[in-house]
Amino acid sequence: MRSLFTKVRRLARDPDLAIDLGTANTRIYASGIGIVAEEPSLVPIHSEKVEAIAHHAFLLPTHGMVAPLRAGVVVDTDAATLLLKSLFQRVRRFGLVRPRILTCAPTDTSEKERNAIAEAAHRAVGAEVAVIPEPWAAAIGAGFDVASPYAQMLVDIGDGVTDIAILRDGRIIKTAAIRKGCSDLKAALRDMVLEQYAVWLPSREVERLTQDVDAIHHPIPRVITVVTGLHLKTKRTTRLKIHRLEVIVVMEPIVRKILCAIQTTLRKLPPEIACEVFESGICLTGGGSCIRGMDWLIANSTRLEVRTPKDPLRSVINGAIQTLQYGAQSESWWRQVAWPLSPATQTALDF
């Protein structure tokens, strides 16, 4: 009888959801359906805010849009709610029972910041919401045996946050995070070109320039990259030659901060844990893992083997999916999901 009741209950509610609400992109998985959304974390503005930025319209490919997140955390709960609500409409059945939602947050988020994520998801659907650490989900999605008695290290370089975690015995035993990531590299490059040449570069061209990050340790100043952008004075498309040395000068400070965060975390590990991490190496996930040369830079600065999983961009959502599926075995699983970190386990890095 209980089994029958459980089946009827599941049929009567909307599908449970796993969410990777990222600074740049939002990914949503619905149980029994699959990935239902993988889109930029942007929502349209229908207010006076549009007028405030109208004079920059020719600069902004996302003119009329607002980003609800900055550096991995929700800064506009209303916008985040609107974003999630629009995406949830794709799977709503208007069942009698609300779905359960699993979402993630960086390890350096405060309780207030995690509550903002949960509030946005709850307001969008009116569901029970559990928030777990992003590197925990990324580790599972990257294929970690999180129950292993040996320490494993994961570095997740996202768009707005670089999250570092040491996992052992089924929990995160040490973590550090800095709010620097891929978006900082892109913004620095775009600002440099804007200031030096009065040319605005679209995202695809900025992406091309970030691929020169490996040149930080292999400087060849005479190498030139030709990019295409919009000249602010003529309002016309123009081709521009960017010297590799210009790119290195802009990106190096940000990359150094990321490398320094990783090195500092390793130095602060107890000897036993450090030995296990040196044995297992570093797993690199997130958008930063797709920047050519980033793995080499981390390996060179730490003297550790750095590996990248098969699908590093989707490690967080893949891990959240597995966690959601595991939790489906219990009707009260979301009440048992606890943030496995205490302030004593966290490393505050101020760069």
DOBADREN-45321 format. One record per residue (C-alpha): residue number from 0; x, y, z; residue in one letter. Coordinates in Angstrom, 2 decimals. Layout:
   pos      east     north        up   code
   NUM         X         Y         Z      a
...
This chain:
   pos      east     north        up   code
     0      0.00      0.00      0.00      m
     1      2.81      2.40      0.90      r
     2      4.56      1.60     -2.39      s
     3      1.36      2.37     -4.32      l
     4      0.90      5.64     -2.43      f
     5      4.48      6.64     -3.24      t
     6      3.97      5.98     -6.95      k
     7      0.72      7.96     -7.02      v
     8      2.40     10.81     -5.16      r
     9      5.23     10.94     -7.69      r
    10      2.77     11.00    -10.60      l
    11      0.79     13.79     -8.95      a
    12      3.69     16.23     -8.63      r
    13      5.89     18.17    -10.97      d
    14      9.30     16.59    -11.67      p
    15     12.08     17.17     -9.15      d
    16     14.75     19.58    -10.38      l
    17     18.53     19.91    -10.18      a
    18     19.83     23.40    -10.90      i
    19     23.23     24.84    -11.67      d
    20     22.49     28.55    -11.35      l
    21     25.76     30.03    -12.57      g
    22     27.05     33.53    -13.13      t
    23     27.16     33.01    -16.90      a
    24     24.83     30.09    -17.59      n
    25     21.94     28.29    -15.93      t
    26     21.42     24.56    -16.38      r
    27     18.29     22.74    -15.23      i
    28     17.58     19.02    -15.08      y
    29     14.08     17.60    -14.56      a
    30     13.74     14.07    -13.23      s
    31     12.33     11.70    -15.81      g
    32     12.91     14.22    -18.60      i
    33     16.58     15.22    -18.68      g
    34     18.30     18.57    -19.24      i
    35     15.55     21.07    -20.03      v
    36     17.56     24.30    -20.00      a
    37     21.13     25.39    -20.66      e
    38     21.04     29.11    -21.30      e
    39     22.72     32.39    -20.31      p
    40     21.77     33.64    -16.86      s
    41     20.02     36.74    -18.20      l
    42     16.48     38.07    -17.96      v
    43     14.82     40.94    -19.85      p
    44     14.48     44.31    -18.13      i
    45     11.06     45.94    -18.34      h
    46     11.67     49.04    -16.27      s
    47     13.45     52.39    -16.09      e
    48     16.73     50.44    -15.85      k
    49     16.66     50.15    -19.64      v
    50     16.67     53.93    -20.00      e
    51     19.61     54.19    -17.60      a
    52     21.82     52.20    -19.96      i
    53     20.28     53.25    -23.26      a
    54     23.22     55.43    -24.20      h
    55     25.42     52.33    -24.11      h
    56     23.07     50.30    -26.30      a
    57     25.55     49.97    -29.15      f
    58     28.04     48.44    -26.69      l
    59     25.79     45.82    -25.18      l
    60     24.75     42.70    -27.10      p
    61     22.48     41.95    -24.12      t
    62     20.91     45.42    -24.07      h
    63     17.60     45.20    -22.22      g
    64     18.83     42.25    -20.15      m
    65     20.02     41.96    -16.57      v
    66     22.24     39.34    -14.91      a
    67     20.82     38.17    -11.55      p
    68     24.19     36.82    -10.33      l
    69     27.60     38.33     -9.70      r
    70     30.64     36.28     -8.70      a
    71     28.54     33.16     -8.22      g
    72     25.91     34.64     -5.90      v
    73     22.43     36.08     -6.40      v
    74     22.46     39.88     -6.26      v
    75     18.94     40.39     -7.62      d
    76     16.47     37.91     -6.14      t
    77     13.56     39.21     -8.20      d
    78     15.50     38.77    -11.45      a
    79     16.71     35.31    -10.40      a
    80     13.12     34.32     -9.60      t
    81     11.96     35.56    -13.00      l
    82     14.76     33.64    -14.74      l
    83     13.96     30.36    -12.96      l
    84     10.21     30.77    -13.31      k
    85     10.50     31.20    -17.09      s
    86     12.66     28.08    -17.36      l
    87     10.48     26.02    -15.01      f
    88      7.45     26.63    -17.23      q
    89      8.91     24.11    -19.66      r
    90      8.33     21.22    -17.25      v
    91      5.39     22.39    -15.14      r
    92      2.53     19.91    -15.04      r
    93      0.60     21.84    -12.41      f
    94      0.49     18.69    -10.33      g
    95     -1.02     18.43     -6.87      l
    96      2.40     18.15     -5.22      v
    97      5.20     20.65     -5.68      r
    98      8.60     19.38     -6.89      p
    99     11.74     19.25     -4.79      r
   100     14.72     21.28     -5.90      i
   101     18.44     20.74     -5.48      l
   102     20.70     23.68     -6.27      t
   103     24.31     24.64     -5.57      c
   104     26.35     27.55     -4.26      a
   105     30.06     28.40     -3.93      p
   106     31.69     27.34     -0.68      t
   107     32.49     30.89      0.40      d
   108     28.86     32.01      0.34      t
   109     27.31     33.22      3.55      s
   110     24.09     31.78      4.91      e
   111     22.33     34.91      3.67      k
   112     23.69     34.39      0.14      e
   113     22.64     30.74      0.13      r
   114     19.21     31.73      1.38      n
   115     18.90     34.13     -1.56      a
   116     19.43     31.26     -3.99      i
   117     16.91     29.10     -2.13      a
   118     14.42     31.97     -1.97      e
   119     14.60     32.58     -5.71      a
   120     13.97     28.89     -6.46      a
   121     11.18     28.69     -3.87      h
   122      9.45     31.81     -5.17      r
   123      9.68     30.50     -8.74      a
   124      8.03     27.16     -7.99      v
   125      6.94     27.15     -4.35      g
   126      9.00     24.04     -3.69      a
   127     11.25     22.60     -1.02      e
   128     14.82     23.68     -1.79      v
   129     18.17     22.17     -0.74      a
   130     21.47     23.97     -1.38      v
   131     24.71     22.00     -1.58      i
   132     28.31     23.16     -2.21      p
   133     29.23     23.49     -5.88      e
   134     32.58     21.67     -5.58      p
   135     30.79     18.73     -3.95      w
   136     28.49     18.45     -6.96      a
   137     31.41     19.07     -9.34      a
   138     33.43     16.29     -7.71      a
   139     30.60     13.79     -8.13      i
   140     30.04     14.96    -11.71      g
   141     33.76     14.59    -12.41      a
   142     33.71     10.97    -11.27      g
   143     35.15     11.26     -7.77      f
   144     34.56      8.48     -5.28      d
   145     33.57     10.98     -2.59      v
   146     33.48      8.21      0.02      a
   147     37.17      7.42     -0.52      s
   148     39.30      7.47      2.66      p
   149     42.04      9.23      0.69      y
   150     42.06     12.99      0.16      a
   151     41.23     14.31     -3.30      q
   152     41.51     17.89     -4.53      m
   153     39.17     19.66     -6.91      l
   154     39.58     23.13     -8.43      v
   155     36.46     24.51    -10.09      d
   156     37.16     27.68    -12.07      i
   157     33.78     29.11    -12.87      g
   158     32.73     32.34    -14.48      d
   159     32.72     34.32    -11.25      g
   160     34.33     32.11     -8.60      v
   161     37.31     29.80     -8.29      t
   162     36.31     27.16     -5.74      d
   163     38.88     24.81     -4.23      i
   164     37.92     21.79     -2.14      a
   165     39.59     18.80     -0.49      i
   166     37.29     15.80     -0.16      l
   167     37.83     12.81      2.08      r
   168     35.65     10.19      3.79      d
   169     32.46     11.46      2.22      g
   170     32.81     15.11      3.19      r
   171     34.62     18.31      2.33      i
   172     37.39     18.73      4.87      i
   173     38.96     21.91      3.55      k
   174     37.86     24.60      1.16      t
   175     38.98     27.95     -0.18      a
   176     37.45     30.27     -2.72      a
   177     38.17     33.58     -4.40      i
   178     35.67     35.54     -6.41      r
   179     37.79     35.59     -9.53      k
   180     37.13     33.53    -12.61      g
   181     36.64     33.46    -16.36      c
   182     34.45     36.57    -16.44      s
   183     37.26     38.59    -14.82      d
   184     39.68     37.56    -17.56      l
   185     37.17     38.45    -20.26      k
   186     36.23     41.77    -18.67      a
   187     39.88     42.76    -18.28      a
   188     40.61     41.99    -21.93      l
   189     37.52     43.77    -23.20      r
   190     38.27     46.85    -21.07      d
   191     41.86     46.94    -22.28      m
   192     40.85     46.91    -25.94      v
   193     38.12     49.45    -25.26      l
   194     40.54     51.81    -23.53      e
   195     43.49     51.38    -25.86      q
   196     41.70     51.18    -29.22      y
   197     38.13     52.43    -28.62      a
   198     36.87     49.10    -29.96      v
   199     34.23     46.93    -28.31      w
   200     34.83     43.18    -28.76      l
   201     32.00     40.63    -28.89      p
   202     32.21     37.58    -26.64      s
   203     33.55     35.21    -29.30      r
   204     36.57     37.47    -29.91      e
   205     37.26     37.89    -26.21      v
   206     37.15     34.09    -25.87      e
   207     39.83     33.82    -28.54      r
   208     42.09     36.18    -26.65      l
   209     41.76     34.24    -23.38      t
   210     43.22     31.23    -25.16      q
   211     46.58     32.98    -24.93      d
   212     46.70     32.42    -21.17      v
   213     49.40     29.79    -21.63      d
   214     51.62     32.55    -23.04      a
   215     52.14     33.80    -19.48      i
   216     54.88     31.20    -19.12      h
   217     55.77     31.13    -22.82      h
   218     55.89     34.81    -23.79      p
   219     56.29     35.47    -27.48      i
   220     55.55     39.20    -27.71      p
   221     55.63     39.39    -31.50      r
   222     52.70     37.02    -31.94      v
   223     49.64     38.96    -33.12      i
   224     45.96     38.02    -32.94      t
   225     43.55     39.69    -35.34      v
   226     40.13     40.37    -33.81      v
   227     36.96     42.00    -35.09      t
   228     34.97     44.51    -33.09      g
   229     32.86     47.65    -33.17      l
   230     34.74     50.98    -33.34      h
   231     33.06     53.43    -31.00      l
   232     33.78     56.53    -33.08      k
   233     32.86     55.26    -36.53      t
   234     30.18     52.82    -35.27      k
   235     31.51     50.39    -37.87      r
   236     32.98     46.93    -37.68      t
   237     36.77     47.01    -37.70      t
   238     39.64     44.55    -37.64      r
   239     42.29     45.05    -34.99      l
   240     45.74     43.58    -34.35      k
   241     46.37     42.68    -30.69      i
   242     49.91     41.81    -29.59      h
   243     50.24     38.82    -27.32      r
   244     52.23     40.85    -24.79      l
   245     49.22     43.15    -24.31      e
   246     47.06     40.14    -23.54      v
   247     49.59     38.71    -21.08      i
   248     49.90     41.97    -19.14      v
   249     46.12     42.12    -18.67      v
   250     45.47     38.48    -17.76      m
   251     48.51     37.71    -15.61      e
   252     47.34     39.45    -12.39      p
   253     44.05     37.53    -12.41      i
   254     45.68     34.20    -13.24      v
   255     48.27     34.80    -10.52      r
   256     45.52     35.27     -7.93      k
   257     43.94     31.96     -8.93      i
   258     47.29     30.16     -8.81      l
   259     48.14     31.78     -5.48      c
   260     44.84     30.59     -4.00      a
   261     45.61     27.01     -5.04      i
   262     49.17     27.18     -3.72      q
   263     48.04     28.68     -0.40      t
   264     45.45     25.94      0.07      t
   265     48.08     23.26     -0.53      l
   266     50.56     24.87      1.89      r
   267     47.98     24.93      4.67      k
   268     47.11     21.23      4.43      l
   269     48.17     18.93      7.28      p
   270     51.09     16.68      6.22      p
   271     48.99     13.50      5.96      e
   272     46.34     15.17      3.80      i
   273     48.98     16.90      1.69      a
   274     50.69     13.59      0.94      c
   275     47.42     12.07     -0.24      e
   276     46.65     15.07     -2.45      v
   277     50.15     14.99     -3.95      f
   278     49.52     11.34     -4.74      e
   279     46.10     11.85     -6.36      s
   280     46.73     15.23     -8.04      g
   281     44.22     17.93     -8.92      i
   282     40.97     17.62    -10.86      c
   283     40.16     20.79    -12.81      l
   284     36.55     21.61    -13.72      t
   285     34.50     24.60    -14.83      g
   286     34.96     27.01    -17.72      g
   287     38.55     27.69    -16.70      g
   288     39.47     24.12    -17.54      s
   289     38.60     24.85    -21.17      c
   290     41.08     27.73    -21.43      i
   291     44.10     26.39    -23.28      r
   292     47.12     26.24    -21.01      g
   293     45.32     26.69    -17.67      m
   294     45.96     23.08    -16.66      d
   295     49.65     23.48    -17.52      w
   296     49.92     26.66    -15.46      l
   297     48.38     24.98    -12.41      i
   298     50.56     21.89    -12.82      a
   299     53.69     24.00    -13.21      n
   300     52.94     26.12    -10.14      s
   301     52.02     23.19     -7.86      t
   302     54.18     20.38     -9.27      r
   303     51.07     18.19     -9.22      l
   304     49.37     16.22    -11.96      e
   305     46.32     18.11    -13.22      v
   306     43.56     16.21    -14.98      r
   307     40.32     17.34    -16.58      t
   308     37.17     15.17    -16.61      p
   309     35.30     14.29    -19.76      k
   310     32.69     17.05    -19.48      d
   311     34.21     19.73    -17.19      p
   312     31.69     22.44    -18.08      l
   313     28.81     20.27    -16.84      r
   314     30.47     18.69    -13.81      s
   315     28.32     20.68    -11.37      v
   316     24.97     19.89    -13.00      i
   317     25.96     16.26    -13.60      n
   318     26.86     15.89     -9.94      g
   319     23.65     17.62     -8.87      a
   320     21.69     15.21    -11.05      i
   321     23.33     12.20     -9.41      q
   322     22.67     13.65     -5.96      t
   323     19.03     14.28     -6.88      l
   324     18.63     10.74     -8.18      q
   325     20.20      9.29     -5.05      y
   326     17.95     11.39     -2.87      g
   327     14.84     10.23     -4.73      a
   328     15.08      7.01     -2.70      q
   329     13.83      8.94      0.32      s
   330     10.75     11.14      0.52      e
   331     12.51     13.38      3.06      s
   332     15.95     13.47      1.48      w
   333     16.03     17.25      1.15      w
   334     15.67     17.67      4.90      r
   335     18.81     15.61      5.40      q
   336     21.02     17.59      3.01      v
   337     23.28     19.65      5.24      a
   338     25.96     22.16      4.30      w
   339     29.02     20.03      5.14      p
   340     31.26     22.95      6.01      l
   341     31.87     24.91      9.15      s
   342     33.77     28.23      9.34      p
   343     36.73     26.35     10.84      a
   344     37.17     24.30      7.66      t
   345     37.14     27.27      5.34      q
   346     40.14     29.26      4.23      t
   347     39.46     32.95      3.76      a
   348     41.61     34.24      0.94      l
   349     41.79     37.98      0.40      d
   350     43.52     38.91     -2.82      f
